[in-house]
Amino acid sequence: MKPIILYIDDDKANLETFNRVFRFDYQVETVLSGAEGLEKIKKLSDIAVIVSDQRMPKMTGVEFFQEVQKINPYPMRIMLTAFTDNEALLKAIQTGHVYDYVVKPWEKEVLKKVIDKGVELYRDRVEKIKQLKVAEVKNKLLEEEVRETFNFDEIIGADGGMAEVITKIKKIAPTNSSVLIRGESGTGKELVARAIHFNGPRKEGPFVKVNCAALSPSLLESELFGHERGAFTGAVGQKIGRFELADGGTLFLDEIGDLPEPVQIKILRVLQEREFERVGATRTIKTDIRLIAATHQNLEKLIQEKKFREDLFFRINVIPLMIPSLREKPEDVSRLARHFVDKYSRDLGKKVQLSGEAVSALKEYDWPGNVRELSNVIERAVVLAEGEEITSADLSQNLAAAIRMVREFEQSPPTNLREDIGQQEARELARTFKECRGNISSAARMLEIPRSTLVHRLKKYNLI
């Protein structure tokens, strides 16, 4: 589809000439006055470029463009002028929000070059607006989720490990400093990043996430910085990158330890100079973002192994934030569990609460998947609960199996039979422990018992 170009001139002969010269390149719309032009703009929402003569009766080109700005600010505006006074020309361009100008009488090649560039910038602008609108909708949903999950007053009053994290979030959120969030998988690093964004000075701007571990190096570069059409095989259209989309907001780089070195170098440049180029482009784009990064890896070790740049580490690690695992802070389990029960009860239109038995069962489990696993277990329990109370029977199969194993062990028969069972259990534990190469967490998952229970039994049989 040809781009739509609107041309305004009070001389009918000029309109006919413009239409004759450019009708094969564009969909040309022409009008004789600024008033007619404004009516046309109201009817056609996808005009790419507006070309207007400056000297017209009743409404000058500058006055016309000022009105255009109020109706539709997105089309690129080009002024045709006979001005020779540079100062007067510059003032007119600034006042009318003009993209460029062409001196009359115009030449086809000169004007076409300016129009083509305007069309390119218009398409760029429209694509960015589309993506920002999508991001805006997502951000509203994310903000609601963050407010639900990070109820500061409730969490600060708790004695759990997350209270320390929330206290630190409240201190660092109002700043623009880069933050590096570290913690095991499932500890809620992304939610913490969102909490920082939505409680900071950029909360009205976009929150844009990139999972660095989910994309190949070539795709990752395009995802972060964007690309021009034809930049590489398969680049059939222009793409706006995440650094560009996050302008004025926050860019969250999840699993930053997986970044390939060439991309690390480009990100370092953006953080230093606040500018970049799309893949296959020469035009430099300015960006204003707050960077929040997250990883479960030991970046210091990756630096020693020459897999992660030390200078980039210093740039992103301005404010380090460690998220504890549930294994380290078991006192958080019951509070978080009740929070998730309330959340999923509201979502499902149920009125459900945890029984004392269920809370005890949750505390016994080791939670290798951390908060994410706890959330999944509670969601399933709320869905399956038939009454108003969640019991241990409503919990996930793995958790229930682990609890049953603990109870069966505690209730096993005395004397000789118990000794036989103990020998069998010791052999099974030793075999599994060896098969998992001494990894206690892996062995616990394979045996479907809590990690703490496995450690207790391994010590009991002198296996560790």
N, C-alpha and C positions, 0 to 999 in steps of 0.2 A: 504493500500500500504506500502510495506517495505521501510524503509529508505535506501538511497544509501550510501554505504561506499566505498571509493576509497583507495586501498592499493598499495604502491609503494615499491618495493624491487628488487635489482639486482640479487637475488637468486631465480630461478624459483621454487625450492623445497619449499622455504618459502611461495611463492605465492599460491602454491597448498595446502599447509597445512592450510593457512589462509582461503582460499575458502572452504575447506572441513569442517573446524570447525565452520565457521560463516554463511554459505550459507542459513541455515534454519532461521536465525534470521534477516538477512539483505539481500539487493540486493548488492552483492559484485562485484566490478569492480577492476581488477588487471592489473598493468603494470610493466615493467622491468626497467624503467628509469624515471628520473625527466622530461625529454623532452616529453616522451610519456604521462606522467601524466598531463602536462600542456595542451597538445592537447585534452586529455580526458575532462579536466575541461572546456575548451572552448565549447565543444559539449554538456556536461551535466550541465545545469544551476542549478539543484536542488540536488547537492551532499550535504549530511548532515555532514559527517565526512571524513576527509582525514588522513590516517595513513601512515607514511613514515619512512623508516629506515634512520638513520643519515648518516652512512658511505656508500656512493655509488660513483662509478667512474664518472668523468666529472661534476657531480652536487651533492653536499651534501644535506642532508635533510634540513638544515637551508637555504641554497641557494634556494632550491626548494620552500620552504614555503615563502620566500621573493618574489619570482615571482608570487606565488599563490595570495598573498596579492594584487598585482597589477591587476590581472585578475578578481578574485572573492573573496572579503574579508569575505564573510559570512560563509562558511563551518568552522566547528571547526577542529583544527589541533592537531594531536597527534603524538609525536615523539617516535620511538623505538630506544633506545640507550644503549650502554654498558659503558657509562661514569661512572666513580667513583668519579671524581673531581666535587664537588658540585658547585664551583665557575664557572668552565667551562660550566657545564650543565645549570646553571642559565643564563649565558650570551647567550648561544645558544637558549634557550627558549625565552628570551626577543628579540633577534635579529630576530628570525623567526616567531614572533607573535604566539607562540605555546600555545595552551590551556592547555595541560597536556603531561606527558611523561610516558612511561612504560619501565622498565629495561629489557633487553634481557638476557636470553631467557624468553619470556613471558608465563604466565599461562592464560588459557582461562578465568577463573573466574575474574581475575584481569583486563585483557584487556577488557572483555565484560562490566564490571562495568564502566570503564572509557569511553568506546564508548557510552554506553546507556546514561550516563550523558551528553556527547557531543551532542547526538541526541536531548535530551531534551532542551539543551541550544540553539541549532540551530533552533528548532521549535519556541522557545520563541523569538529568534532574528528575524526570518522571520515574525512572527505575528506582532511584534512591528513595523517592517519596513512597512508592509502593512498598518497598521493603521496610521502611521506617514505620509505616502504618501497621504492617504485620507485627513488627517488633513492639509497637505501642500496645496492641491488643494483648500480646503475650506478657508484656511487662505489667499490665494491670492485673492479669491473673496471677503472675508471680508475686506481685506486691501483696495481694490478698493472702497468698499462701505463707509468705514470710511473716506477715503480721500475726497470722494464726499460730505459726510455729514458734516465732520468737516474741512471745509475750514477755517483754523485759521485766515488768513489775513482778510477774509470777516467778520467773526464773532467777532473778537476782535474789529473791527471798529464800531460794532453796540453798541447800548445802552441797548440792551435787557439783560434779566437775564442770558442767556446762555453765555454771554461774560465773566461774572465772573467765571463761571464753566470752560470755555476754558482756561482762564488765569491760573487757578489753575492746570488744566491738564498739561499745558506746564511746570509748575514748578515741578510736581511730576512724570511725565512720565520718565525722565532720571534716576530716582532712582530705587532701587529694593525693596523699602518699601511696606509692605502690605497696601491695600487701602480698606476702607469700604464705598460703595456707597449707599446712602439712598435716597428714594423718592417714590412717589406714583407709582402705576402701569401705564405703558405707558409713563413714563417721559424720557425713553431712557437710562436706567441704563446700559444695555448691550452694547449699542453703545459707551457710555463713557468708559466702561471697554476696549473695543476694541481700542479706541483712545489712551488710556494710553499704551496699549501693543505695538501698531504699531508705536508709537512715542517714544518708550523707547529702552533700550539697548538689549532687548530680541526680537526685532521685527523679526529677522530671525528665531527665534524658534517658536514652536507651540503655538497657542491660543486654549485652550481646555475648553469647557463649560460644566457644570453640573447643571441641574435644580433640586435643592434639594427637591422641593415641588412635583415633578412629579413622584417620585419613592418611593416604600415602604421601610421601614428600612432595610430589608434583602437584597433587590436588590441594595439599595443605597451603602451599604458597599462593595458589589461586584463591582459595577460600579466605585467607587472611588479607591479601592485598588486592584481589580482584584481577580481572584481565580484560584486554580489548579483543574485539572480534578478530579471529585469525591469528591470535598470539601463539597458538599451538594447535596441533591436530585435535579436532573436536570442539574448538572454541568458536562455535557458530554465532555467538552473540556476545555482547558486552556483559560483564559481571561486576557488580559492586562488591568490594571486599568487606570483611568484618571490621577492619580498622576504620574504614570510611563510614560504615553504618553506625559504629559506636561513637562517632564524633559528638562531643558534648555530654557523653555518658561514660559507661564503664565497659571495658572489654575483659571478659573472664576467660583465661587460658587454662583449661583443665588438663591435667597430666602434662605439664610443661616439660617434664623430664624426657618426654618422647620426641621432642623437636629435633629434626635433623640440623646439622651445623649450618648449612647455607641459610636456612630459615632463621636460625638463632641470630646470625649476623644481620639480617634484614630487620628483625625485631629490635635489636640493639640500636640500630640507626634510627628507627622510629622513636624510640624512647629518648634518644639523645637530641635529635633534631626536630622531632614532631612533624615529620613529613616522609612521604614515600611515593613510589610510582606503581601503577598497576603493571601486571605482567604484559609485556609487549607495548608499553606506552612510554612516551617521553615527558608527558606533562606531570609536573610534581603536584601532589595533593597534600594540603596541610590537614592535620588532624589534632584534635584536643580530646584525649581520653585519659581515664584513670585505669591503670592496669592492676588487675587482681589475678594472681596465678595460684595454681594448686597442684600438689603432687603427693603420691604415696611413696616416692622413691627417695633414696639418700643422695641428694644432689652433690654434696661434698665428695662422696665416693665417685660419682660420675665425673666430677671435675678432675679428680686424680687419674681417672681412666681416660681422660681426654675426650669424653663424650658430651660434656656440657661446658660451655664457656664461663670462665670465672667472672669476666667483666659483665656478662649478662646476669649472672647470679647476684652480683652486688647491686645491679640496677633493680631487680625484682624483689630483693630481700630487704627492702627498706624497713618494713614492719613485718617481722615473722610472727606467725600465729599457729600454734600447735593445737589440734583438736584431739582430745583423749578418746581412746576406744572405750566401749562399754566394759570391756574386760578390766580396764584400769580404774574405771569409776562405776562399780556395780550399784552404788547408791542412786545413780541416775535412772536405773531400769524401771522401777515402779512409777516414778513421776512421768517419764516419757511414755510408758505404756498407757497410763491413764489419759495422757494428752491425746495419744492416737485413738484410744477408745472413744473419747469425746468427738474427735474429728470425723472418724468413720461412721459413728452413730448418727451425726448430723447429716453426713453425705447420703446415708442409706435410709434416713427417716426412722431410725430405731432408737429405743431408749434402753441402753445396755450399760452395765458396769462390770468391773472385774471382781470375781470372788476372791476371798483371802487365799484359797487353795491355788487359784490361777496366779496370783501375785507371787506366792512362794515358789511356784514352779518356774516362773519367769526369772526369778532371782537365782535359781539353781543353774540355769543354762549359761554357757560361756559366750554366746553371741559373736561367733567369728565374723559374721556379716555386719556387725555393729548396728547402727540406728536403722539402716535400710532393711536389714533382716527383721529387726523388731517391728518395724512398721508393717512389713508384709505379713508377719505372723498375726499381728493384731487385726489387720484388715480381714484376713481369712477367718479369724475367730469371730469377728463381728458379723460377717456374712453368714456363718454357719450357726451362730447362737440362736437357739429356738425360744429361749425365755428371755428374761431381763438381766440375766447374770451369765458371765462367761466363766466356764469351768476349765480345768486342765484338759478335759476331753475335747474342748473346742479349739485347742491350740494345734499348731501344725504337726504333721505326722512325725517329722524328725525330732521335734521338741518332745512330743509325747513319748516317743520311743526311748529317748535319752532318759526321761524321767522314770519310765517304767523300769529301765535297766538298773537305775540307782536304787529304787525301792525293792526290786527283786533281790538285789545283792544284800541290802540291809536285812531282809527277811529270810535269807537262805538258812537251811537246816544246820543244826549244831554238829559238833564232834567230827567223826570219821567222814561222813558224807560231805560235810562242809569243807574238810581238808581236801577231798578229791576235787570238789568244785573249784577250790582255790588253786590247785595245781593246774587244772584245765584252763582256768582263767589266766594264770601267769603265762602259760605257753601261748595262748591266743594273743595276749597283750604283747609278748616278746616278738611273735611272728609279724603282727601288724606294725609294731614300732620299727622293726627292721625293714619291712616292705616300704614304709614311708620315709626311710633313710633318716630316722631320728627326729622327724618333724612332728612335734606333739599335736599341733593344731590339725594337721592332715590326718594323723592317726585317730584323733578324737572324732573328726567328721566321718571317717570310714567306719568307726565303731558305733557311731550315732550316740555318743555320750558327751557330756560337757567336758571341756578341756581341764577344768579344775578337778573333776572327778578322775580323769585319766591320770593327771599328775599324782594325785593321792594314791592311786592303785599302783602306778609304776614305782613310786617310792616304797610302798608297802612290800612289794616283791623284789626290792633292791635292783630294779631295772634301770634306774637313773640315780 
